[in-house]
Structures are given as C-alpha cells and as structure tokens.
Amino acid sequence: MKISTSYLFDRAVTQMTNSQTSLAQSQAQLSAGKKVLSPSDAPDDATAIQRIKSVLARQDSFETSIQSTENRLKKEESALGGVSDVLTRLKELAVQASNDTYGAKDREALAIEMQGLQQDLLSFANTRDENGAYLFSGSRVTTPAFGADANGNIVYQGDETVNMVEVGDQRQIQGNRTGTQVFSRVVRTADDGSQQGVSFFQSVQDLVDAVRSSDRTKMNRGISEIDNLSQSVSLSVARVGSDTNVIQGQRAVLDETKLQLKTILSNAEDLDYTEAVTKMQKQMLALEASQSGFAKISQLNLFQYLR
C-alpha cells in the first residue's frame, strides 16, 4: 500500500485540529464551570437542563407571589386589628352612655369621642398596601374603599372582585377581602317587625346619634349591632390568619422543591473540576504528541529516506 506525503500531512493536520478543538472545548468548560455550553454539545442533556430551569423559574414566580401576598396579609391583619380595637372602645363608650348616672353633657362628650373613633374606622377601611393600592376596594385599587356620598353617608366605593393568587402548583389562596366582606351589614328589625340591612358605618353613626340624643332603646340596639360587627371582623381576621398559615407552609414546600431542583440541575449542568482538569491535561499531551509527530513528518523527503 502506497501512502502519499499529502495523506500523511492531511492526517497529521486533522489530528492536531481535533486535539485543538477538544482542548479548547475543555478550557471553555473550565472557564464557565459548565459541562454543556451549547445545545449542540449534548442535545439530550441540554433539553433536560432547560426543562429544569423552566420549572425553577416557575417556582421563583410562586415565591414572588407568596412574598407580595404575605405583605398584603400583614397589612390586612394590622388594619383589621385596629378595627377590632376601635369597635371594642365604641362598645365601652356606649355602655357607659347607657348608664343612668350620665347626663346629657356627659353623653355629648362620649359622642364626640365616638365620632372620632368612626373616623378611625374609616381610615382603617381605606388602608393601602406598599404600592398604594387600597386593600378592601376589590379590583378598584385606586379608589378608596369607603367614602361619603352626596348626602354625607359613608358608602362602599369598591367592587366585589376577589383575586385568587397561585402560590404553588394547583395551590391558590384568596389574595384580598372586599369591603363588604369585612365591613359587613347588620340586619335590623324595625318596630313593625320588618327587617332591613344596615351598612357598617351607618350602624356606627346611628349609635353615635343615639348616645348624643340619650335614646336608651337605640343605644341598646347599637351595642348589640356592634357585637355583630365585631364578630364579622373577627371572622375576617381568622381568614387572614388561615391564609397566612397556608403561605408559610407553602413557602417551606417551595424552599424544599427549589433545593431539590437546584441539586438536580447542578448534577446535570455543573462541571466536575477534577475530572475536567485531568481530561484537559490528557488533551494537552495528545496535542503536543500530534505537533511533535507532524514536525518530524514535515521534515521527511525522499533523499533523507535514501540516506
């Protein structure tokens, strides 16, 4: 079999080129700390890595939702706690006002304090989150939940939209409570036996008016209604607490899931430096051998062979 000089040259060049390419690949992997630098290096591994990263990105979105929802729940809990405290104080004042030892001037003084407490209730009802959105306005987050109408009555200005927030795969919680859910109406029985719904703030205002006018019957009715309003607020506080517990539990699940995914991703993507350095050293030796062999072949000619 005859082997031409050009064949020897071509073969030597091919060997050196392959060795240089492999060495450059190893150096790039060491520099990046990754086994797969492009999908063409290992299509199957690249697909698996991309799939894991996609799942991780989804977990990150859940984490963002959890954090923002938890912040909102804390704001709601604080506002509702304030409402509960104000209602308790209103009842205390109303009970004092119903005492026979109090005169008209005493009740007027109590009514003035109660009127101020009603403004505190309105302030809590119009609490905003850290982004300036009103907590209890439903989807109308730029509109105060409660405000005065043309007649000066406090009315609900939001809507009934309730947002469900995804905090995990197939796991949602209620992201907000509307003004009508928290500041609910009370059912009032009239003298003729008929019943009607009375708004939260109207009930409070009627109690203040009853104290101011020393109307014992209406004061007693108002005290009973305050108990109903307090119960409604307490239920909302319980729901917020329940959602907060879900958030905390879901965060623990999310952290564990992310840790597992990152471990899997590291095994699939990260470079074993000891193995990679050993491999690169072998490639360097192979390249040096190819270069040495090519140098000797390139000096051969027929006269040297004959000598």
Secondary structure, DSSP 4 states (H G I P E B T S, - for coil): ----HHHHHHHHHHHHHHHHHHHHHHHHHHHHTBS-SSTTT-HHHHHHHHHHHHHHHHHHHHHHHHHHHHHHHHHHHHHHHHHHHHHHHHHHHHHHHTSTT--HHHHHHHHHHHHHHHHHHHHHHT-B-TTS-BTTSTT-TTS-SEEE-TTS-EEE-S-----EEEEETTEEEE----HHHHS--EEEE-TTS-EEEE-HHHHHHHHHHHHHTT-HHHHHHHHHHHHHHHHHHHHHHHHHHHHHHHHHHHHHHHHHHHHHHHHHHHHHHB--HHHHHHHHHHHHHHHHHHHHHHHHHHT--HHHHH-
